[in-house]
Amino acid sequence: MSSPLFLSSAFSTANGHLPLLSPRPATCPSPGFASKPTLAPTATFFYRESVHPRFRCCCCCSSSSSSSSSVPLELSTSASDQDDDLGDSLLYSRAYWVSESIIAWNVDVPDGSCYLYASRTAALSISYDGIQGADIEIELQEDRGGLPANVIEKFPHIRDYKAFKVPASSDAKSLLKCQLAVATYNSDRKCSDATGLQLPGILDELFSYDGPLGALYAEETVSLYLWAPTAQSVSACIYRDPLGGNPLEVVQLKENDGVWSIKGPKSWEGCYYVYEVSVYHPSTLQIEKCYANDPYARGLSSDGRRTLLVNLDSDTLKPEGWDKLVYEKPDILSFLDISIYELHVRDFSVSDHTVHPDFRGSYLAFTLQNSAGVSHLKKLSNAGLTHVHLLPTFQFAGVDDRKENWKSVDAEVLEKLPPDSTEQQAQITAIQNDDGYNWGYNPVLWGVPKGSYASNPNCSCRTIEFRRMVQALNHIGLRVVLDVVYNHLQGSGPFDDNSVLDKVVPGYYLRRNSDGFIEHSTCMNNTASEHYMVERLIIDDLLCWAVNYKVDGFRFDLMGHIMKSTMMKAKHALHSLTKEIHGVDGSSIYIYGEGWDFGEVAKNGRGVNASQFNLSGTGIGSFNDRIRDAMLGGSPFGPPLQQGFVTGLLLQPNGHDHGTKAVEEQMLAAAKDHIQVGLAANLRDFQLTNSEGNKVKGSEVKTYDGTPVAYALCPTETISYVSAHDNETLFDVVSLKTPMGISVDERCRINHLATSIIALGQGIPFFHCGDEILRSKSLDRDSYNSGDWFNRIDFSYNSNNWGVGLPPKEKNEKNWPLIRPRLADPSFKPQKSHILAALENFSDVLHIRYSSPLFRLRTANAIQERICFHNTGPSAVPGVIVMSIEDGHEGVPGLSQLDSNYSYIVVIFNSSPTEVSFVSPALQGKNLQLHPIQVKSVDEIVKNSSYEANSGCFVIPPRTTSVFVEPRAT
């Protein structure tokens, strides 16, 4: 998931709604949850594009789900205007109960007083005379010493708030089950301010818990544990079936220090259950009966409304040989040997006619050894690819798990429409919320495999089939990375079907702003990993996937919205797993993510977050957007025709006004500097000669806004990429930014040039599925909900999906005038021969990467010692990068020998549309020859690359990556 557009709201109540409530059921729901309230029209949300280098508005924003909030508060009437000012005060939560003894509030009480109020029945109301309806009233005293250091460290955004002391005699644990408010009074006892409270601080202090949660299975019992310290009562409704019917029984859980539990019979296993939680909810200001799944659910019913009691340790859920898989996984000697291929489960097989219709778009499609898709993955694995990164596979909203409810379009009808027609997108968008497609960045439950990818979303099929998928991918040499989305949740409030955590402990799991409303900078319902039990849930979930599903890595969506400490604890927990105890080699699990720094967490606003710069020295990877933007031009939020290093900047203009020629020259030189830093793993201390001829560190090379390009301290911290699921595909970007008059042959060469820069750089290369076969989405910049039609991928290589209609209007209409003539022009569409050639060329550069350890140097020091860039400074040949990698010799002082085959490598990237010659005195007299893989390449053009030892002259064909090696004497 990428860059959301930031949301701001004009609301007068919590979460922007003023709903009217329908009657609530008094007992466990059947067949669904509590009836939903009838809502008044929601507040208007204003969107603005971020200038941050992200990519799209979060896909979950379009879901019909909302954070519902009702406001039944009865306000006392008064003739005073001040009553109107105070009337909605309790709708806000502007005070923070940060520890048992301290409430923080940004108010002044010079001559007056401050009180804490509690009502177990949520009967509080307010007038100019103060708070009425309280069961308990406690006077608070201001602590002139301010907030203590530990509170400021945990809540840096309230560092300047006043501290009010709560009397030690107060029964805080009981008070936390009530509606709470604080109010200030002036010297004549008139209420001057009032508000509700945010509780995460005191909940962490009093109720942090490391014991069992979820369902535990013993020989004769099944036990349930739920952390819900603010709940007044908790029951479990036990059902025999996944859908319909009345509960077999309704059992009351008992509380012990905030944890509710019950021990039930073994016969519960295989049944379904729902929690009924009676709890005060700040979004409605009422005690609500919330019906929720278990936050630690490991299975679900097909409608997602009931938690399945499934024992993941049961032998019946394990594919044959499952317990031995840890010993059969593909070898990974170092994280620097990793290369990543990003893939959507449904995309992989839904259009593959070599897959049985029942298996298309499913986990099981990966188990079919002779399908076109699996054959394609085998080819990439044989070339050296190591990891498949699966887009979200947890339980997400936006796709019904019951396939019989899906709607579809007639593909044969769409095939007959013109390539620039609006009809395709009209038909797709008409059903887009009712079909089987969504990227999945709208999480509901993190710990359950998505049911729509299983043959049967009920029972335990999703568990077995997910395991079979992992096993099958491992057996063809590919490790599996899961895309995890811990930064936000799809639902919130007491009535939303997709709300879970906010029903169990309202106001705790989701990050709130200074008014007490949910933060939405990720798109919606930001989670708060700075809270102890949120962090624990994230780490427990990661361990569940690693141990129970044997996955090999995790990609963190919007990782910058998670605290750095959480990421470090997660890394430690994962790396502590052992083959002997857990059946997992935790030391081989790699984690990486999006380190963007924006929203309320920016500049460590909620604590030290896991942003690019903060992660230096951790070994955790983050995506390097600098190399992407330098290669393609601009950013995803910039002018669509702005060109970059590979798309023709200066050397083949497309008509876009980049400025004067001098400006274009400077832009191209700067892009080259950024790419060279990226090729050196974006190391902040790597030294190189920049375009001005100065020796600088990577951190001294700056982006357009003055931000340092480099941030990594070790190469494992850099994920290099030029395309991902977000935004246009690589081929589509190239087709958009290059001049309309060039040939499709040239565009294909540019596509390969871009992937080769990523493949042959230091750090960890990342590729979007289809980069290697010219994949197109018909220029759709945000295909998260564009259906199978725009996301199709063809592993028969007959089509790259170009020209299948104008992309969906919602995200693309403003660019239709640019898109239409390109789609309409038949010369833009690659033929099968182009696709096959692209695949072979991609396979070649993977083979080259893995032909020498010099492309995968292990340390920052090794990169500094061995890598050098030539053709630098103001006299450099434009559009040409020359990189050398030096090895040592056995028994010779200096560099150690790493490569038994080659002692020296030179890689030249020529982005120019013409052949270039480059002479380097430093490279004279070498015994360099074209890499043997390129000598045998199907690309006849690269074979024209040459090197003349006496002069040190290289000749490189247009838009070509040439690799020269110096073989060791035999």
C-alpha positions, -999 to +999 in steps of 0.1 A: +000+000+000+013+034-007+008+069-002-025+079+010-038+113+004-041+130+037-076+134+051-089+163+072-124+164+083-150+190+092-169+173+120-188+183+150-188+149+166-165+120+171-154+105+138-176+129+118-210+113+122-242+122+140-261+090+138-295+080+152-295+047+169-316+017+161-326-007+189-299-030+200-303-067+205-301-079+241-287-113+233-261-128+210-268-120+174-282-145+150-272-149+123-251-117+122-239-090+146-259-063+162-282-044+139-265-013+126-276+022+136-293+044+111-268+071+104-272+107+095-252+119+065-214+117+072-192+147+073-174+158+042-137+147+039-113+170+020-085+154+001-052+169-008-022+152-025+009+147-004+042+159-017+058+130+000+072+103-023+043+079-019+020+066-045-017+063-040-047+069-019-051+039+003-073+013-013-094+009+018-107+044+015-132+034-011-149+007+010-184+012+022-173+006+057-172+036+080-162+044+116-197+049+129-203+070+159-235+080+176-241+109+199-271+103+222-257+127+249-285+146+265-272+182+271-286+202+299-303+234+287-294+269+298-300+304+286-263+312+288-242+313+257-215+295+276-237+265+278-236+263+240-198+265+242-196+236+267-225+216+251-204+193+230-174+192+253-179+155+262-178+146+225-141+153+227-113+135+246-087+162+250-073+150+283-050+120+288-050+097+318-013+089+313-006+070+346-024+059+377-015+092+394-015+117+365-040+132+341-025+155+314-047+183+301-038+214+281-058+239+303-050+266+328-066+266+363-050+296+380-076+303+406-101+275+401-104+238+405-104+206+384-124+174+389-126+139+375-161+124+370-172+088+364-205+072+356-208+035+353-241+039+333-227+066+310-251+092+323-228+122+323-241+155+309-229+190+311-241+225+317-226+258+327-229+246+363-207+216+355-210+178+351-241+160+362-249+123+364-217+112+380-214+083+404-180+095+415-164+130+417-127+133+425-108+166+429-075+168+411-046+190+420-022+205+394+014+193+397+035+224+390+064+202+382+047+192+349+047+158+333+075+134+342+101+124+317+088+089+312+053+103+302+069+128+278+089+100+262+058+079+257+036+108+246+059+134+231+030+152+214+016+163+248+049+174+264+036+209+272+004+197+288-004+204+325-001+176+349-030+169+374-025+146+403-051+118+409-054+109+446-038+076+455-070+065+472-088+065+438-098+030+425-085+036+390-092+001+378-129+004+386-131+039+372-117+028+338-149+008+332-170+040+334-177+070+313-151+095+324-148+132+321-127+160+336-139+196+342-124+228+353-142+255+373-134+292+378-133+309+412-171+313+413-176+276+407-188+280+371-176+253+346-150+267+323-140+236+304-147+199+302-137+169+281-135+132+280-103+112+285-079+092+264-069+061+284-040+042+267-014+055+292-030+042+323-042+010+306-006+003+297+006+010+333-021-010+350-030-038+326+000-046+304-002-084+300+021-111+287+000-142+294-022-163+270-046-147+246-070-162+221-080-199+222-057-224+239-062-262+233-055-289+258-062-326+257-097-322+272-104-285+272-105-253+251-098-221+269-106-186+258-087-154+269-096-119+260-078-087+271-106-062+278-098-041+309-125-015+303-153-040+297-181-044+322-189-079+311-179-104+284-197-134+271-189-159+244-217-171+220-207-206+208-222-217+175-220-251+158-222-238+123-205-209+105-237-192+094-272-189+108-288-206+137-289-198+174-259-203+197-253-237+212-246-218+244-238-184+258-211-185+284-200-157+308-162-151+310-146-142+343-122-113+347-088-114+363-069-081+362-083-070+328-082-104+312-115-123+307-113-161+304-133-193+305-124-230+302-147-250+280-150-286+268-129-301+240-161-303+219-159-266+213-130-273+188-144-269+153-172-246+165-175-209+160-178-181+185-185-144+189-177-122+219-204-100+234-186-071+251-204-046+273-182-016+273-183+022+274-176+035+238-163+071+234-178+074+199-213+070+212-209+081+248-229+050+258-224+016+273-226-006+242-231-043+236-204-049+210-203-082+191-167-089+180-144-116+166-115-126+188-085-103+181-064-134+182-086-153+158-069-180+137-100-190+116-132-175+105-166-182+090-172-174+054-190-141+062-162-131+086-187-127+115-176-157+136-143-169+149-135-205+141-120-226+170-091-241+150-061-257+165-032-249+142-011-276+158-034-303+147-018-329+124-050-329+103-042-294+092-006-301+081+002-310+045+024-341+041+060-333+051+050-300+067+071-305+098+102-312+077+098-281+055+123-261+076+150-285+064+139-282+028+138-245+023+160-228-003+194-218+011+200-182+020+235-176+032+230-139+036+202-114+033+223-097+006+216-128-016+179-119-015+159-107-046+122-101-043+093-105-067+061-088-057+029-108-066-008-107-059-024-141-052-053-136-075-034-120-103-011-150-104-036-175-118-071-160-123-064-155-160-042-186-165-061-211-186-036-239-178-051-238-142-083-256-135-111-231-131-117-242-095-081-233-086-078-200-104-071-170-081-064-193-052-037-205-029-038-239-045-029-225-079+007-223-066+008-261-061+002-269-098+036-278-110+028-277-148+008-245-150+020-216-170+024-194-139+043-219-119+066-226-149+072-189-151+082-188-114+105-218-119+123-200-147+129-169-125+139-192-096+164-209-118+178-175-128+184-167-092+152-151-078+149-160-041+117-145-026+081-141-037+064-112-019+026-118-017+003-088-014-020-090+016-032-125+024-047-119+058-085-113+063-093-080+046-125-062+036-136-054+001-140-089-012-167-113+000-152-146+008-182-164-006-176-167-043-212-173-051-219-136-043-194-122-067-204-103-098-184-104-130-182-089-165-182-106-199-146-105-209-154-115-245-175-084-248-148-062-234-122-078-258-141-064-288-141-028-276-116-002-289-083+000-269-091+036-258-128+031-250-144+043-218-167+013-217-143-012-202-137+009-171-174+017-168-183-019-167-155-028-143-162+000-119-199-008-119-192-040-100-158-032-084-171-035-049-189-068-056-163-088-076-135-110-063-107-084-066-089-061-042-053-056-034-062-062+003-048-032+021-080-029+043-073-052+072-099-067+094-081-095+112-043-098+109-039-135+119-063-153+096-056-162+059-080-145+035-110-168+028-116-157-008-084-174-019-094-207-003-115-234-020-139-232+010-138-201+033-155-221+061-138-248+082-100-250+081-094-251+043-078-217+043-052-229+068-043-261+050-043-245+015-021-215+026+004-240+040+004-260+008+011-228-011+041-219+011+054-255+008+050-255-030+068-222-035+097-234-012+100-266-032+106-246-064+133-226-048+113-196-037+109-183-001+077-164+008+073-129+021+039-117+035+027-081+031+015-071+065-006-040+072-003-032+109-006+006+105-043+008+101-076-011+103-106-011+081-132-007+108-138+012+140-167+020+163-192-004+180-213-013+150-191-015+119-190-052+108-153-048+101-145-034+135-129-058+160-103-041+182-122-009+187-152-030+200-131-049+225-111-020+241-126+012+226-102+041+222-071+020+229-059+003+197-064+033+173-043+064+175-062+095+184-055+132+178-056+159+204-094+161+202-097+124+208-108+115+172-091+087+152-061+097+131-065+089+094-032+098+079-026+062+066-060+064+050-082+054+080-081+041+115-044+044+123-032+019+149-010+029+178+020+005+181+033+028+209+007+012+231+019-019+248-009-043+238-010-031+202+027-038+200+022-072+216-006-081+191+017-071+162+046-092+174+023-122+183+008-120+149+042-121+132+053-151+153+020-169+144+027-165+106+064-174+110+058-205+132+024-218+120+028-209+083+066-210+080+068-177+060+102-164+054+099-126+055+076-097+061+070-064+042+055-037+064+031-014+048+035+022+059+062+010+083+070+047+092+037+047+111+050+020+134+074+027+162+111+018+157+111+000+190+082-022+178+102-031+147+133-039+167+114-061+191+097-078+161+131-084+145+145-098+178+115-121+184+116-135+148+153-140+149+150-159+182+130-187+166+149-219+162+146-251+142+148-272+172+121-255+193+098-237+168+105-256+136+117-223+120+151-208+114+143-173+126+177-160+116+167-163+079+136-142+082+140-108+065+119-077+073+115-045+053+089-019+046+079+015+036+098+040+057+078+071+047+077+098+074+044+117+073+012+124+092+011+126+129+042+104+133+064+127+112+096+139+128+091+115+157+058+132+166+045+101+185+079+086+194+108+074+173+092+059+143+104+034+118+112+059+091+141+056+066+165+078+085+156+064+119+162+028+108+199+033+100+219+007+117+190-017+124+194-040+094+158-035+086+152-027+049+133+002+036+122+011+000+146+035-018+122+059-036+152+081-047+165+057-073+130+051-086+123+088-091+157+095-106+153+067-131+117+075-142+115+113-136+098+134-110+077+115-085+043+098-086+028+131-076+046+151-102+038+160-138+031+127-156+054+137-185+084+147-164+113+126-176+142+109-158+175+091-165+160+062-184+129+079-200+147+105-222+155+135-200+176+159-221+186+132-246+152+125-261+127+152-251+090+144-250+078+181-252+073+186-215+088+219-203+116+209-179+131+244-182+162+255-202+187+231-216+210+241-188+183+231-163+178+198-181+215+191-180+216+198-143+185+176-137+200+147-157+233+150-138+215+151-105+195+120-114+227+102-123+242+111-089+211+097-072+212+065-091+249+060-084+243+064-047+215+039-051+238+014-069+260+017-038+231+005-016+221+041-008+248+041+019+250+075+037+288+073+042+297+060+007+320+085-010+318+093-047+326+121-071+294+139-079+284+157-111+301+189-101+334+170-096+334+171-058+340+142-036+309+138-014+292+113+008+259+097-001+242+118+026+256+150+011+238+143-022+205+160-019+170+156-034+151+185-049+138+196-014+172+193+003+166+159+018+197+136+018+195+109-008+213+083+012+202+070+047+214+034+051+244+023+072+244-013+058+233-027+025+205-048+039+187-016+048+181-007+012+154-021-011+160-009-046+131-007-069+117+011-100+081-002-099+057-018-075+020-026-073+014+011-067+012+035-096+016+026-133+036-005-142+071+001-154+062-004-190+032+020-187+054+047-171+080+043-199+052+045-225+038+076-209+070+095-204+089+087-236+082+106-269+052+093-287+072+089-319+097+063-307+092+026-315+079-001-292+114-018-296+129+012-280+104+012-251+111-024-245+148-017-243+142+011-218+121-013-197+150-037-196+175-009-189+155+001-158+152-035-144+189-041-151+199-011-130+179-025-101+192-060-106+229-051-108+231-027-078+242-034-043+215-039-016+184-059-022+166-057-056+128-057-057+107-063-088+070-060-095+054-090-111+054-084-148+084-060-149+101-089-168+073-093-194+064-057-201+032-059-180+007-031-186-025-021-167-036+001-196-019+031-179-040+026-146-021+045-119-040+028-090-054-006-098-062-017-063-099-021-071-097-022-109-108-059-112-091-087-130-095-069-163-069-041-157-047-063-135-045-093-159-011-109-163-006-134-191+020-162-185+014-175-220+031-143-231+006-136-259-003-102-245+010-077-220-025-063-214-018-029-231-047-011-246-076-028-228-095+005-225-091+038-207-082+031-170-108+037-144-121+073-142-118+078-105-080+079-103-071+085-140-096+108-157-073+139-155-047+120-175-071+106-201-061+132-227-025+119-224-035+083-222-061+081-250-038+087-280-012+063-267-037+035-262-053+041-296-020+039-314-014+002-323+024+007-326+026+010-288+015-026-282+043-051-278+041-084-297+048-118-282+083-116-295+089-085-275+076-101-244+097-132-248+128-112-254+121-091-223+118-122-202+151-136-216+169-104-210+155-102-174+166-138-168+201-129-181+206-100-156+194-122-127+219-149-138+246-122-140+238-109-105+242-144-091+272-152-112+295-132-089+294-123-051+307-089-061+272-079-070+261-088-034+287-073-011+280-079+025+291-047+042+293-010+038+331-012+041+333-037+013+312-015-010+333+015-003+365-004-009+355-022-041+330+000-060+341+030-080+321+052-104+338+065-135+325+091-160+318+115-132+323+153-128+312+181-152+329+166-183+310+133-180+292+118-210+255+125-203+232+096-196+260+071-190+269+054-157+301+034-154+305+013-123+335-009-115+337-036-088+372-048-078+381-081-062+413-091-045+437-120-053+444-150-032+477-145-013+481-108-023+479-081+003+449-058+001+414-067-008+404-103+000+393-125-028+356-131-030+350-143-065+368-174-078+359-166-114+363-128-119+388-104-105+372-072-119+338-062-132+327-031-151+290-024-156+280+004-180+244+017-182+238+037-214+204+055-213+212+075-245+192+068-276+225+065-295+257+045-292+283+060-269+320+057-266+337+062-232+374+063-225+388+058-190+425+058-183+417+041-150+403+011-169+431+008-194+450-024-197+424-047-183+416-081-196+379-073-198+354-091-220+317-091-223+300-113-197+296-148-211+258-146-204+255-115-226+277-132-253+250-159-255+221-135-251+191-134-274+197-097-275+218-091-305+223-055-297+242-060-264+267-082-283+279-051-301+293-038-268+331-036-269+362-028-249+397-019-262+424-025-236+451-003-249+430+029-249+405+019-222+377+027-246+342+012-242+316+013-270+280+007-257+249+004-279+219+027-273+197+020-242+219-009-232+234-024-200+267-040-208+287-061-182+324-067-187+343-091-166+380-099-161+383-137-158+409-151-135+438-169-150+433-207-150 
